[in-house]
Amino acid sequence: MSAPVLTRPRPTATRARIDARLPWWALALPTLAFITLLVLILNPSDAHAAGSDPAITHLVERVQLLLARQP
């Protein structure tokens, strides 16, 4: 004798929707950290403990020039 199979009813459209709202800081804190690191990279004179690698310095200067030339 086989056992009866219990099936769940399919969820309706209102119950199937997932509420995935994030708190404000879940987006603000990573954005703030990214902007802070970007500012430190673009202004290497503020980084006193950084080594003087000429290739990275030239790359940062080129990026600054490209950003300054945007209309």
Sequence and secondary structure as in RCSB ss.txt:
>XXXX:A:sequence
MSAPVLTRPRPTATRARIDARLPWWALALPTLAFITLLVLILNPSDAHAAGSDPAITHLVERVQLLLARQP
>XXXX:A:secstr
            HHHH       THHHHHHHHHHHHHHHHHH GGG TT    HHHHHHHHHHHHHHHT  
